Amino acid sequence: MLFLEYPPCSTCKKARAWLDGRGVSYDARHIKDDNPSYEELKAWYEKSGLPLKRFFNTSGLKYKELNLKDRLPAMSEEEQLRLLASDGMLIKRPLVVTDTAVLTGFRETDWEKALLK
């Protein structure tokens, strides 16, 4: 399992503690220092079944700075994925990728269903 996080993020810390507390093993990756590539994001998006907007950190400074709330609807999927691949701070975190699931953000009930089978 891949756990993409921004270590100073309080939600990421909470998610990491949740994983550790349940003995879930993972490979951690710093989302800003080792930003996901376009190809990775495209594959994860397709696997997830989620709307692409769920991959954006809509409460982040960068999202607001770039006025993405108004710009995203006019952008193609490819443009949005390339934008996400350009800066890890645009990506909703934490992001978990397993063989069968992709989870954006930390919602404990979703994580229990997907990770504690």
WOKASUL-V174342 format. One record per backbone hydrogen bond with DSSP energy under -0.5 kcal/mol. CO is the residue of the C=O (numbers start at 0). NH is the residue of the N-H. E is the energy in kcal/mol with one decimal. If there is no record, write none. Layout:
CO_NH_E, CO_NH_E
This chain:
0_26_-2.8, 1_3_-0.6, 1_96_-2.4, 2_4_-0.5, 2_28_-2.4, 3_93_-0.7, 3_94_-2.2, 4_6_-0.6, 4_30_-3.1, 5_8_-2.8, 8_12_-2.1, 9_13_-2.2, 10_14_-2.5, 11_15_-2.7, 12_16_-2.3, 13_17_-2.0, 14_18_-2.5, 15_19_-2.9, 16_20_-2.6, 17_21_-0.9, 18_21_-0.8, 18_23_-2.4, 19_22_-1.3, 22_24_-0.5, 25_27_-0.6, 26_2_-3.0, 28_4_-2.7, 28_30_-0.6, 29_33_-2.6, 31_34_-0.6, 36_40_-2.6, 37_41_-2.7, 38_42_-2.2, 39_43_-2.8, 40_44_-2.8, 41_45_-2.4, 42_46_-2.2, 43_47_-2.2, 44_48_-1.2, 50_53_-1.6, 51_54_-2.1, 52_55_-1.8, 54_91_-2.4, 55_57_-1.7, 56_59_-1.9, 59_63_-1.8, 60_64_-3.2, 61_65_-2.3, 62_67_-2.2, 63_66_-1.4, 66_69_-0.8, 66_70_-1.4, 67_71_-2.9, 70_73_-1.1, 70_74_-0.5, 71_74_-1.8, 75_79_-2.3, 76_80_-2.7, 77_81_-2.5, 78_82_-2.2, 79_83_-2.4, 80_84_-2.2, 81_85_-0.7, 82_85_-0.9, 82_86_-0.6, 83_86_-1.0, 86_89_-2.0, 87_90_-1.3, 89_56_-3.2, 93_104_-2.3, 94_3_-3.3, 95_102_-2.5, 96_1_-2.8, 100_97_-3.2, 102_95_-2.5, 104_106_-0.6, 105_107_-0.5, 106_109_-0.6, 106_110_-2.4, 107_111_-2.6, 108_112_-2.0, 109_113_-2.2, 110_114_-2.9, 111_115_-1.8
